Amino acid sequence: MAVKMRLTRLGAKKAPFYRIIVSDSRKARDGEYIDKIGHYNPLSQPVEIKIDEEKAKKWLARGVQPTETVKSLLVRNGVLPKSEKLSPSRTKTKKKKTE
């Protein structure tokens, strides 16, 4: 089973509020989940990020893959160490013409 740590959207129209959850990657974004790790409110000033570090570390130790957004939130909250690059670039490099 492919398990991911990702965001699920809550809140009203144009007022998003997200839960950080662990779920099967084949399930719907706002569907059933295995465990709730925390929440993220991008509209509050300052941005509110609350993560249960013990649960997050437990799931990461089990091999759960966080999405890019969740990974950046975990780094921001100090759960994961900051790396040089969060992920490889998705753009292909152009080949140089040789003449």
C-alpha positions in Angstrom: 0.0 0.0 0.0 1.4 3.4 -1.0 0.9 5.7 2.0 1.5 9.5 1.8 1.5 12.4 4.2 -0.5 15.1 2.5 -3.0 18.0 3.0 -6.8 17.7 2.9 -8.8 20.9 2.4 -11.4 22.2 4.7 -13.1 25.6 5.1 -15.4 27.8 3.1 -15.0 29.1 -0.4 -11.9 31.3 -0.7 -11.1 30.6 3.0 -9.0 27.4 2.9 -7.9 25.5 6.0 -5.9 22.3 5.7 -5.4 19.2 7.8 -2.1 17.3 7.6 -3.0 13.7 7.3 -1.6 10.2 6.5 -3.6 8.4 3.9 -3.5 5.8 1.1 -2.4 7.7 -2.0 -5.1 6.0 -4.0 -7.9 7.6 -1.9 -9.5 10.9 -2.7 -7.9 14.1 -1.4 -10.7 14.9 1.0 -11.6 11.2 1.6 -10.9 8.7 4.2 -7.6 9.0 6.1 -5.5 6.8 8.5 -4.2 9.4 10.9 -4.4 13.2 11.5 -1.0 14.7 12.2 -1.8 18.4 12.5 -3.3 21.4 10.7 -2.2 24.4 8.6 -4.0 27.8 8.3 -2.5 29.9 5.5 -4.8 32.9 6.0 -4.1 33.8 9.6 -1.3 36.3 10.4 1.2 34.9 11.2 0.6 31.6 9.4 -0.6 28.9 11.8 1.1 25.5 11.5 0.5 22.9 14.3 2.1 19.5 13.9 2.3 16.6 16.4 6.0 16.0 16.1 5.9 12.5 17.7 3.2 11.3 15.2 5.0 12.8 12.3 8.3 11.2 13.2 6.7 7.9 13.8 5.0 7.9 10.4 8.2 9.0 8.6 10.1 6.2 10.3 7.6 3.8 8.9 8.4 5.0 5.4 5.5 7.4 4.7 6.4 9.8 1.9 5.3 13.4 2.4 4.2 15.6 -0.5 6.4 18.6 -1.4 4.1 21.0 0.4 3.9 18.9 3.6 7.7 18.4 3.5 8.2 22.1 3.4 5.8 22.5 6.3 7.7 19.8 8.3 11.0 21.6 7.6 9.5 24.9 8.6 8.3 23.4 11.9 11.6 21.7 12.6 10.4 18.1 12.3 12.7 17.4 9.3 16.2 18.8 8.8 16.5 21.4 6.0 18.2 20.0 2.9 19.9 21.9 0.1 17.0 21.1 -2.2 13.6 19.7 -1.3 13.2 17.8 -4.5 14.9 17.6 -7.9 13.8 20.2 -10.5 11.0 19.1 -12.7 12.2 21.0 -15.8 14.4 19.4 -18.3 17.7 21.1 -19.0 18.3 22.2 -22.6 21.0 20.5 -24.5 23.7 22.8 -25.7 24.4 22.9 -29.4 27.8 21.7 -30.4 29.3 23.2 -33.5 
